[in-house]
């Protein structure tokens, strides 16, 4: 599984990179056929307030899963993003398993 991290109006620090790799790397515990993950971290200014946004595309066999999260803290945004991606990856895994079952 490869992971690419892009920053938009934000510098990707080493601790932030390690945290994202650790958190989103847990997706491979549920489904080991993840091809690639593209993570984009950005700062969005809304009404004079800065919000942290994390969005990710997870490339799976025959499917691409997308989610985004906006929080006040980038680490919280990554946590929320993981909690949105995890059920989608599990659902895709279950669909793949049910399609490959032999008919009795």
C-alpha positions, 0 to 999 in steps of 0.5 A, a space after each residue: 500500500 502506498 500513500 501520497 500526502 499533499 499539502 495545500 496552504 500547509 507545510 507537511 511536517 514529519 509528525 503530521 506525516 507519521 500520524 497520517 501514515 499510522 492512522 490511515 495505515 490501519 485501513 490495511 488491517 481490514 482490507 489488505 488489497 488497498 492499492 494507493 491512498 492520496 491524502 490532501 491536507 489543507 487550510 480553509 478560511 471561513 468567516 475569518 476562522 481557519 479550518 483544517 480539512 483532510 480529504 482522501 481517495 482510497 484506491 481499491 480493486 474495482 473501486 475508489 473510496 472518497 471522504 473528507 473531514 473539516 475540523 479545528 485541528 488537523 489531527 482531529 480532521 485525520 481522525 474523523 477522516 479515518 472514521 469515515 473511510 473505515 466503514 466504506 472499506 469494510 463494506 467493499 471488502 464484504 461485497 468482494 467476499 460475498 461475490 466470490 462465495 460459491 453457490 451451493 
